[in-house]
Each structure stands twice: as structure tokens, then as C-alpha cells.
Amino acid sequence: MWLKVFTMHQNYLTRKVISLDFFLFFFFLLLLSTSALSQQDSTYLFDEEQRNYLHFSRQGNVITGLDFGIGLGVRNQNINFESATAIVDFNVSPKVGYFITNGVVTGVDFDYFGSVATFNFQNEYRFLLKSYNLYLQYYSPSGFTAEISGGYGNGSEKFVTNGSENIVKFEGYRYGLAVGISNYWSKKLAFSILLRYAGSQGSYKEIEESFFINGLSINAGVTIGLY
């Protein structure tokens, strides 16, 4: 009888071991299949973006887009105010371009650049420069992008002191250098984020004096293919 009970117990344990082995084997296959599917999805997305890049950045393509940014700037001369409470630079730049070779585009943009500072919540300094610029931008298959630009335009400075306004007009140059990343959402659409160093140098129209403003900003842009 004891032998029979022992045999039954042994058979039960054997079935448990076989069931456990089967479960582990099934779980292992599930992990392998999930990993394979995930890798296939990642590979597919990578391949799709590469295809989008090759189509987007092809020589002869024409593009248009809009960049916008915000940052902080520094003026080379004090503006005779104290206790600054806010200093902000901003810009908006529509553009058009042409790929002169695969991955390299050149074109023209219109840059609307402004700088605002407030002092003691009543005095203000406002800087505005509207310029036309030539730019050269490189797009890489990995997503890295770099841009250099420069141009010329007209602008004004406005000083507000105790409710009294003083506006001075000037002519000036605008130049910039930016690096960042681009994502190719489709064959005709790309999104970019760039860290941009930009400077503005101006000469007043009414007095013989010049100045410059430079700073760093974070820019985001959307570019659309017109092909």
C-alpha cells in the first residue's frame, strides 16, 4: 500500500514538473516573440524615418517653414535703468529654401526679432529688428542639424521712462548659428529643435553711434516640402 501511495505521489510530482516545464517553455517563447515584435517595430520606425529623410532632403526639393524661439539676451551698453525684473528675447521666422545637394538647403528667411525688458514695473525697454537673411542648413540622416545665417534690416528701440516714450530708429545686421535635432515625420514634413546663438548689430539713423545685442535661445520649427 505504501508503495502504491509513493508511486501515486511520484506520478503527481512528475506531472507537476512537466506542467511547470511546459509553462516556463511557453513563457520563454512568449518573451522571445514579444522581443522580436518590438525589435521589428523599432526597425520599421527607423527604416521609415530614413526613407522620409531621403525623400525630404533630396537635391532639387523646395521647402517652406516657420521657426519660432524664445531666450535671453545681453546688450553691450547699459540702458540707464536699474532693478530689471524681466528680460526676454523672441523671434518668428518664415522661410523658403532649396536643396542644393542631398541634405543641404539654402534659402531666405524673414526674421522678426524682439527684446523686452521691464524695470520697477513701470519703465520699459523694447528692441525690434525686422531683417531678411540668407541661411544655409544641413540635415543629417541621424537627425543632427546645423544652420548658419546672416542678413540686414531695420528696427527701433523704445524707451519708456515714467510714462514718457522715446523711440530711436536704426539699421542693423542679424547673424546666427544653431545646432539641434530634426525628426522626419513624413516625406514632406520635418520638425526641428535648435539651440541658437544670435546677434544683432545696429547703427542709429539720427546719431553716430552703434550697438549690438546677442544671446541664446531655444527655437522650434516646422518645415514642409513643396514637391
C-alpha positions as YAML, in Angstrom:
chain: A
units: angstrom
residues:
- id: 1
  name: MET
  ca: [0.00, 0.00, 0.00]
- id: 2
  name: TRP
  ca: [2.79, 2.39, 0.92]
- id: 3
  name: LEU
  ca: [4.42, 1.56, -2.39]
- id: 4
  name: LYS
  ca: [1.18, 2.43, -4.18]
- id: 5
  name: VAL
  ca: [0.87, 5.74, -2.35]
- id: 6
  name: PHE
  ca: [4.52, 6.56, -3.05]
- id: 7
  name: THR
  ca: [4.05, 5.72, -6.72]
- id: 8
  name: MET
  ca: [0.93, 7.91, -6.94]
- id: 9
  name: HIS
  ca: [2.76, 10.78, -5.25]
- id: 10
  name: GLN
  ca: [5.73, 10.38, -7.54]
- id: 11
  name: ASN
  ca: [3.47, 10.43, -10.59]
- id: 12
  name: TYR
  ca: [1.77, 13.58, -9.27]
- id: 13
  name: LEU
  ca: [5.12, 15.31, -8.79]
- id: 14
  name: THR
  ca: [6.22, 14.23, -12.24]
- id: 15
  name: ARG
  ca: [3.07, 15.76, -13.76]
- id: 16
  name: LYS
  ca: [3.70, 18.98, -11.81]
- id: 17
  name: VAL
  ca: [7.27, 19.17, -13.04]
- id: 18
  name: ILE
  ca: [6.14, 18.56, -16.61]
- id: 19
  name: SER
  ca: [3.44, 21.23, -16.24]
- id: 20
  name: LEU
  ca: [5.95, 23.68, -14.79]
- id: 21
  name: ASP
  ca: [8.44, 22.95, -17.57]
- id: 22
  name: PHE
  ca: [5.73, 23.47, -20.16]
- id: 23
  name: PHE
  ca: [4.69, 26.76, -18.54]
- id: 24
  name: LEU
  ca: [8.29, 28.02, -18.45]
- id: 25
  name: PHE
  ca: [8.83, 26.98, -22.05]
- id: 26
  name: PHE
  ca: [5.63, 28.76, -23.12]
- id: 27
  name: PHE
  ca: [6.61, 31.88, -21.16]
- id: 28
  name: PHE
  ca: [10.07, 31.82, -22.77]
- id: 29
  name: LEU
  ca: [8.53, 31.61, -26.25]
- id: 30
  name: LEU
  ca: [6.21, 34.50, -25.39]
- id: 31
  name: LEU
  ca: [9.14, 36.65, -24.32]
- id: 32
  name: LEU
  ca: [11.04, 35.82, -27.50]
- id: 33
  name: SER
  ca: [8.07, 36.64, -29.71]
- id: 34
  name: THR
  ca: [7.39, 39.92, -27.85]
- id: 35
  name: SER
  ca: [11.04, 40.94, -28.12]
- id: 36
  name: ALA
  ca: [11.10, 40.06, -31.81]
- id: 37
  name: LEU
  ca: [7.94, 42.08, -32.49]
- id: 38
  name: SER
  ca: [9.30, 45.05, -30.54]
- id: 39
  name: GLN
  ca: [12.55, 44.91, -32.47]
- id: 40
  name: GLN
  ca: [10.66, 44.67, -35.74]
- id: 41
  name: ASP
  ca: [8.55, 47.71, -34.79]
- id: 42
  name: SER
  ca: [11.69, 49.73, -33.86]
- id: 43
  name: THR
  ca: [13.43, 48.67, -37.05]
- id: 44
  name: TYR
  ca: [10.35, 49.56, -39.08]
- id: 45
  name: LEU
  ca: [10.08, 53.02, -37.49]
- id: 46
  name: PHE
  ca: [13.81, 53.62, -38.01]
- id: 47
  name: ASP
  ca: [13.63, 52.49, -41.64]
- id: 48
  name: GLU
  ca: [10.53, 54.61, -42.23]
- id: 49
  name: GLU
  ca: [12.23, 57.75, -40.89]
- id: 50
  name: GLN
  ca: [15.27, 57.04, -43.05]
- id: 51
  name: ARG
  ca: [13.01, 56.78, -46.10]
- id: 52
  name: ASN
  ca: [11.33, 60.04, -45.10]
- id: 53
  name: TYR
  ca: [14.74, 61.71, -44.73]
- id: 54
  name: LEU
  ca: [15.96, 60.56, -48.15]
- id: 55
  name: HIS
  ca: [12.82, 61.87, -49.79]
- id: 56
  name: PHE
  ca: [12.64, 65.11, -47.76]
- id: 57
  name: SER
  ca: [16.30, 66.15, -48.25]
- id: 58
  name: ARG
  ca: [16.70, 65.20, -51.91]
- id: 59
  name: GLN
  ca: [18.59, 67.59, -54.17]
- id: 60
  name: GLY
  ca: [16.23, 69.91, -56.04]
- id: 61
  name: ASN
  ca: [13.46, 69.89, -53.42]
- id: 62
  name: VAL
  ca: [11.85, 73.19, -52.43]
- id: 63
  name: ILE
  ca: [10.73, 73.73, -48.83]
- id: 64
  name: THR
  ca: [8.96, 76.33, -46.73]
- id: 65
  name: GLY
  ca: [8.63, 76.59, -42.98]
- id: 66
  name: LEU
  ca: [8.23, 78.61, -39.82]
- id: 67
  name: ASP
  ca: [10.66, 78.90, -36.89]
- id: 68
  name: PHE
  ca: [9.93, 80.50, -33.54]
- id: 69
  name: GLY
  ca: [12.07, 80.90, -30.45]
- id: 70
  name: ILE
  ca: [12.49, 82.44, -27.04]
- id: 71
  name: GLY
  ca: [15.62, 83.17, -24.99]
- id: 72
  name: LEU
  ca: [17.73, 85.67, -23.10]
- id: 73
  name: GLY
  ca: [19.94, 88.40, -24.50]
- id: 74
  name: VAL
  ca: [22.64, 90.87, -23.41]
- id: 75
  name: ARG
  ca: [23.18, 94.41, -24.68]
- id: 76
  name: ASN
  ca: [26.72, 95.77, -24.94]
- id: 77
  name: GLN
  ca: [25.75, 99.06, -23.26]
- id: 78
  name: ASN
  ca: [23.68, 99.74, -20.17]
- id: 79
  name: ILE
  ca: [20.34, 101.30, -20.93]
- id: 80
  name: ASN
  ca: [20.44, 103.50, -17.83]
- id: 81
  name: PHE
  ca: [17.78, 101.60, -15.93]
- id: 82
  name: GLU
  ca: [18.18, 99.79, -12.65]
- id: 83
  name: SER
  ca: [16.41, 96.86, -10.98]
- id: 84
  name: ALA
  ca: [15.50, 94.92, -14.11]
- id: 85
  name: THR
  ca: [12.66, 92.49, -13.39]
- id: 86
  name: ALA
  ca: [12.27, 90.75, -16.77]
- id: 87
  name: ILE
  ca: [14.39, 90.41, -19.92]
- id: 88
  name: VAL
  ca: [13.12, 88.28, -22.81]
- id: 89
  name: ASP
  ca: [14.17, 87.77, -26.44]
- id: 90
  name: PHE
  ca: [11.82, 86.27, -29.01]
- id: 91
  name: ASN
  ca: [11.74, 85.74, -32.77]
- id: 92
  name: VAL
  ca: [9.49, 84.43, -35.52]
- id: 93
  name: SER
  ca: [10.95, 83.48, -38.92]
- id: 94
  name: PRO
  ca: [9.05, 82.26, -42.00]
- id: 95
  name: LYS
  ca: [11.41, 80.85, -44.63]
- id: 96
  name: VAL
  ca: [11.79, 79.24, -48.04]
- id: 97
  name: GLY
  ca: [14.68, 77.10, -49.25]
- id: 98
  name: TYR
  ca: [16.11, 74.91, -51.98]
- id: 99
  name: PHE
  ca: [18.23, 71.76, -51.54]
- id: 100
  name: ILE
  ca: [21.41, 72.46, -53.49]
- id: 101
  name: THR
  ca: [22.57, 68.91, -52.75]
- id: 102
  name: ASN
  ca: [21.27, 65.99, -50.71]
- id: 103
  name: GLY
  ca: [20.91, 67.12, -47.10]
- id: 104
  name: VAL
  ca: [22.00, 70.76, -47.63]
- id: 105
  name: VAL
  ca: [19.44, 73.53, -48.13]
- id: 106
  name: THR
  ca: [19.94, 77.25, -48.73]
- id: 107
  name: GLY
  ca: [17.33, 79.94, -48.78]
- id: 108
  name: VAL
  ca: [15.89, 83.18, -47.44]
- id: 109
  name: ASP
  ca: [14.02, 83.93, -44.23]
- id: 110
  name: PHE
  ca: [12.28, 86.98, -42.79]
- id: 111
  name: ASP
  ca: [13.24, 87.34, -39.13]
- id: 112
  name: TYR
  ca: [11.06, 89.30, -36.73]
- id: 113
  name: PHE
  ca: [13.23, 89.68, -33.63]
- id: 114
  name: GLY
  ca: [12.31, 91.48, -30.43]
- id: 115
  name: SER
  ca: [13.73, 92.04, -26.97]
- id: 116
  name: VAL
  ca: [11.75, 93.33, -23.99]
- id: 117
  name: ALA
  ca: [12.89, 94.47, -20.54]
- id: 118
  name: THR
  ca: [10.83, 95.95, -17.71]
- id: 119
  name: PHE
  ca: [12.19, 97.91, -14.77]
- id: 120
  name: ASN
  ca: [10.41, 98.56, -11.49]
- id: 121
  name: PHE
  ca: [7.18, 97.52, -13.25]
- id: 122
  name: GLN
  ca: [6.82, 100.97, -14.86]
- id: 123
  name: ASN
  ca: [9.86, 101.65, -17.06]
- id: 124
  name: GLU
  ca: [10.38, 99.61, -20.24]
- id: 125
  name: TYR
  ca: [12.92, 98.97, -22.94]
- id: 126
  name: ARG
  ca: [11.77, 97.44, -26.25]
- id: 127
  name: PHE
  ca: [14.01, 96.41, -29.14]
- id: 128
  name: LEU
  ca: [12.68, 95.35, -32.56]
- id: 129
  name: LEU
  ca: [14.58, 94.31, -35.68]
- id: 130
  name: LYS
  ca: [12.97, 93.07, -38.90]
- id: 131
  name: SER
  ca: [15.53, 91.60, -41.27]
- id: 132
  name: TYR
  ca: [15.89, 89.50, -44.40]
- id: 133
  name: ASN
  ca: [18.52, 86.77, -44.08]
- id: 134
  name: LEU
  ca: [20.29, 84.19, -46.16]
- id: 135
  name: TYR
  ca: [20.72, 80.82, -44.46]
- id: 136
  name: LEU
  ca: [22.46, 77.51, -45.05]
- id: 137
  name: GLN
  ca: [21.24, 74.42, -43.19]
- id: 138
  name: TYR
  ca: [22.48, 70.83, -43.05]
- id: 139
  name: TYR
  ca: [20.21, 67.86, -42.31]
- id: 140
  name: SER
  ca: [21.86, 64.52, -41.43]
- id: 141
  name: PRO
  ca: [20.29, 61.04, -41.60]
- id: 142
  name: SER
  ca: [20.85, 60.63, -37.84]
- id: 143
  name: GLY
  ca: [18.70, 63.71, -37.10]
- id: 144
  name: PHE
  ca: [21.51, 66.17, -36.36]
- id: 145
  name: THR
  ca: [21.02, 69.57, -37.99]
- id: 146
  name: ALA
  ca: [23.09, 72.77, -38.10]
- id: 147
  name: GLU
  ca: [22.39, 76.22, -39.53]
- id: 148
  name: ILE
  ca: [24.24, 79.45, -40.20]
- id: 149
  name: SER
  ca: [22.51, 82.68, -41.21]
- id: 150
  name: GLY
  ca: [23.06, 86.38, -41.75]
- id: 151
  name: GLY
  ca: [21.15, 89.38, -43.07]
- id: 152
  name: TYR
  ca: [20.21, 93.04, -42.91]
- id: 153
  name: GLY
  ca: [17.18, 95.03, -41.81]
- id: 154
  name: ASN
  ca: [15.63, 97.98, -40.00]
- id: 155
  name: GLY
  ca: [14.46, 98.36, -36.44]
- id: 156
  name: SER
  ca: [13.75, 100.58, -33.50]
- id: 157
  name: GLU
  ca: [14.42, 100.96, -29.78]
- id: 158
  name: LYS
  ca: [11.75, 102.32, -27.47]
- id: 159
  name: PHE
  ca: [12.48, 103.66, -24.00]
- id: 160
  name: VAL
  ca: [9.61, 104.25, -21.59]
- id: 161
  name: THR
  ca: [10.54, 106.28, -18.51]
- id: 162
  name: ASN
  ca: [7.88, 107.45, -16.07]
- id: 163
  name: GLY
  ca: [5.26, 107.33, -18.78]
- id: 164
  name: SER
  ca: [7.36, 109.21, -21.34]
- id: 165
  name: GLU
  ca: [8.29, 107.39, -24.58]
- id: 166
  name: ASN
  ca: [11.41, 107.86, -26.67]
- id: 167
  name: ILE
  ca: [11.73, 105.93, -29.95]
- id: 168
  name: VAL
  ca: [15.04, 105.70, -31.85]
- id: 169
  name: LYS
  ca: [15.28, 104.05, -35.29]
- id: 170
  name: PHE
  ca: [18.30, 102.20, -36.65]
- id: 171
  name: GLU
  ca: [19.61, 99.94, -39.41]
- id: 172
  name: GLY
  ca: [21.22, 96.69, -38.43]
- id: 173
  name: TYR
  ca: [22.72, 93.31, -39.20]
- id: 174
  name: ARG
  ca: [21.44, 89.99, -37.92]
- id: 175
  name: TYR
  ca: [23.55, 86.83, -37.73]
- id: 176
  name: GLY
  ca: [23.17, 83.44, -36.10]
- id: 177
  name: LEU
  ca: [24.50, 79.92, -35.61]
- id: 178
  name: ALA
  ca: [22.35, 76.99, -34.47]
- id: 179
  name: VAL
  ca: [22.64, 73.25, -33.81]
- id: 180
  name: GLY
  ca: [19.92, 70.78, -32.90]
- id: 181
  name: ILE
  ca: [17.92, 67.73, -33.92]
- id: 182
  name: SER
  ca: [15.33, 67.09, -36.62]
- id: 183
  name: ASN
  ca: [12.64, 64.45, -36.82]
- id: 184
  name: TYR
  ca: [11.26, 63.49, -40.24]
- id: 185
  name: TRP
  ca: [7.58, 62.88, -39.60]
- id: 186
  name: SER
  ca: [6.77, 62.18, -43.24]
- id: 187
  name: LYS
  ca: [8.28, 62.57, -46.69]
- id: 188
  name: LYS
  ca: [7.16, 66.21, -46.73]
- id: 189
  name: LEU
  ca: [7.22, 67.23, -43.08]
- id: 190
  name: ALA
  ca: [10.06, 67.72, -40.56]
- id: 191
  name: PHE
  ca: [10.16, 69.13, -37.03]
- id: 192
  name: SER
  ca: [13.34, 70.64, -35.55]
- id: 193
  name: ILE
  ca: [14.51, 71.91, -32.17]
- id: 194
  name: LEU
  ca: [17.66, 74.06, -32.13]
- id: 195
  name: LEU
  ca: [19.89, 75.88, -29.69]
- id: 196
  name: ARG
  ca: [20.65, 79.19, -31.41]
- id: 197
  name: TYR
  ca: [23.25, 81.86, -30.78]
- id: 198
  name: ALA
  ca: [22.23, 85.08, -32.50]
- id: 199
  name: GLY
  ca: [23.45, 88.64, -32.58]
- id: 200
  name: SER
  ca: [22.15, 91.98, -33.81]
- id: 201
  name: GLN
  ca: [24.39, 94.95, -34.58]
- id: 202
  name: GLY
  ca: [22.84, 98.32, -35.33]
- id: 203
  name: SER
  ca: [23.71, 101.92, -36.20]
- id: 204
  name: TYR
  ca: [21.33, 104.73, -35.35]
- id: 205
  name: LYS
  ca: [19.98, 106.82, -38.19]
- id: 206
  name: GLU
  ca: [19.94, 110.11, -36.32]
- id: 207
  name: ILE
  ca: [23.19, 109.91, -34.30]
- id: 208
  name: GLU
  ca: [26.60, 108.40, -34.97]
- id: 209
  name: GLU
  ca: [26.52, 105.56, -32.52]
- id: 210
  name: SER
  ca: [26.32, 101.79, -32.81]
- id: 211
  name: PHE
  ca: [25.43, 98.91, -30.50]
- id: 212
  name: PHE
  ca: [24.92, 95.16, -30.50]
- id: 213
  name: ILE
  ca: [22.74, 92.61, -28.75]
- id: 214
  name: ASN
  ca: [23.50, 88.90, -28.57]
- id: 215
  name: GLY
  ca: [22.07, 85.91, -26.75]
- id: 216
  name: LEU
  ca: [20.96, 82.29, -26.69]
- id: 217
  name: SER
  ca: [17.51, 80.97, -27.50]
- id: 218
  name: ILE
  ca: [15.64, 77.71, -27.94]
- id: 219
  name: ASN
  ca: [13.98, 77.52, -31.34]
- id: 220
  name: ALA
  ca: [11.40, 75.13, -32.72]
- id: 221
  name: GLY
  ca: [10.49, 74.87, -36.38]
- id: 222
  name: VAL
  ca: [8.22, 73.06, -38.80]
- id: 223
  name: THR
  ca: [9.37, 72.57, -42.40]
- id: 224
  name: ILE
  ca: [7.12, 71.47, -45.26]
- id: 225
  name: GLY
  ca: [8.20, 70.14, -48.65]
- id: 226
  name: LEU
  ca: [6.67, 71.80, -51.76]
- id: 227
  name: TYR
  ca: [7.28, 68.93, -54.19]
...
